[in-house]
Structure formats: C-alpha cells, structure tokens
Amino acid sequence: MDALNDLLLPPAKSTLAHQTDTLFWFVHLSGLVLTIGLIGVLIYFVIKYRRESEDEVTPLITHNNKLEVTWSVIPLIMVLIVFGWGYQVFMEQRVAPDDAYEVNVTGQKWIWQFTYENGARTNGELHVPAGRPVKLIMNSSDVIHSFYVPDYRIKQDVLPGRYTEVWFNAPEPGESIVFCTEYCGTSHSDMTAKVIVHEEGEFENWLADNAGGGGMPEDLAPAEWGEQLAQEWACSTCHSADGSDMTGPTWQGLFGHEVQLSDGSTVTADENYIRESILEPGAKVVDGYPNVMNTYQGQLNDEQINAIIEYIKTLK
Ligand code: CUA
C-alpha cells in the first residue's frame, strides 16, 4: 500500500493523512474488485447461456429470493462500512484539538494572508511549528475561495462573511503547497501559498522576529522593499514589470506617462494616481483592462504604498 501511495498520491505529511489514504484505497480497490468480478461473470454468462439453436426457449424464471437478498445485503454492508468509517475519519479531521495553535487566514483575489496571535502577518507563506496541531480560522474578503493542501489531505471552502475552520498537524519540518480550489476569477490558478513547517523552537524565533510586521526592513532601499511587497501582495500576478500584457496594465514605463482611461479621459500616472489606484482601483480604470482589482485600503499602509510607488518609478 505504501508503494501505491508513493506512486499515485502526494506525500502524506500530516498526522491524519494516512487515514484519508487508507479509506481512499478501500473505496477504490473494493470498487475495482467488484467491477472486475461483475464484468467477468457477465462475460462468462453471455458465453455459457448463449442460444445454440433456433428453437431454444428461455425458461420462465420470476425471481430467486436467496440470490436477491445476497446481492442486496452485501452492498448494503459495504456501504455502511464506508459510511461509518468515513464518518469517524471526518469527525476526527473536523474537530481541532483544544491545544491547537490558531492562525487567521484571509482569502482575497488572489492571495492568501495569514495573521498570527502576536500580530505578525504574512502573505503567501503560512509559518507553523512542527508536531503541533494548527487550527486555521478562515474567511474571505471577496468571493468564495477554497484552502487546499494536498500533502495534508485537507480542503475547506473559505467564505465571505462567515468563518470556516480546518486543522492539521505536520510532524516534520519542511514545505508544502497550498492551492485555491474554488474558481475565483482571472488569476485563480496563481492563488497559491506555501506552508513552512519550522522545527520545534525555531518557530518561536520566527514569530518573535516578525512580531508587529509591516515595517521596512533596514537593509532594503524603499524601491527594493516595494519590489518585495509587489511579490508578497500579489500585485505581480496582474501587473508585469517587463512590459508584457497581463490582467492589468504593465508597470514598465507607467510612471509619469499619460494613460487613457475607460471613460475616455486621460490622466498622468503620478504618485497620486498610483496611490488612488491602490486604494480605490475602480475610480480610474485604464482603458482596455477589466475593472477587477480589489481595494488595498486597510491592508497596505502609507509606508508600503510609498515603497511600491518608488519601485514603479524604477521601471522605466
Ligand atoms: Cu481563490 Cu480560486
């Protein structure tokens, strides 16, 4: 079974992943055995009981109690086994242990944001301690997303205006990928994140280092920090830095130039225009592009917006 697992399924990196896998294999292999058996018997009977002469008449058989009870009861038992087993695994995976470490998750077109108990925030990277249950409390700031970590065998819809939960325990340090599995618009397929599992003790250090978060790192110039922020906040999913056409206008050569807006007017792409476009993206949409961007009001602070503007200025 382990060999099959390695061949066909993603690595099982959470404490409960093997439960899902065992149930998965039971359902599929018993289905396979039944299918092969059924088709085999079908073919055998077609050959054995085929009509061999013109005047052969099929005997009239109305029913067979023994046979009918057997073929009803066996599948019933199998379905009940799958139900009982599935229910038990489901409940264990639904209900997080009381001592779980809690992280808040926000899904937004098209990034995953994580907030920790001490105020640390990360985008696109979920940091967790190894060997400890982690409970994610999730909501969405726009449409329905879905948080899926194949390595952990967990998947949960993330909804606007309502909290959903999911939990896991990853015993080994390492990395796993998070996918969005609910179609949420243009860059749905780019809405990924990484789970970074830290060794025991190392996680506390990471958390302490990132407490408060959001300030400019001392070793970076504003434009360099802006480039980093554009990655982190997924600006780069829609705005290229090299002139190539994506969902939104490219940032290359944007600053200081006139842009044509969808209402027919023009505006100079200066600091004020870029700032307004980040905080109120629908106000002045560049002609030829869809009005799909979310506001970053309350998410990016002034210092961060300035850094992004500095970065855009460097893209001549
Ligand atoms: Cu978020 Cu698909």
Boltz pocket constraint, residues with backbone or C-beta under 6 A from the ligand:
constraints:
  - pocket:
      binder: B
      contacts: [[A, 107], [A, 108], [A, 109], [A, 110], [A, 144], [A, 145], [A, 146], [A, 180], [A, 181], [A, 182], [A, 183], [A, 184], [A, 185], [A, 188], [A, 189], [A, 191]]
      max_distance: 6.0
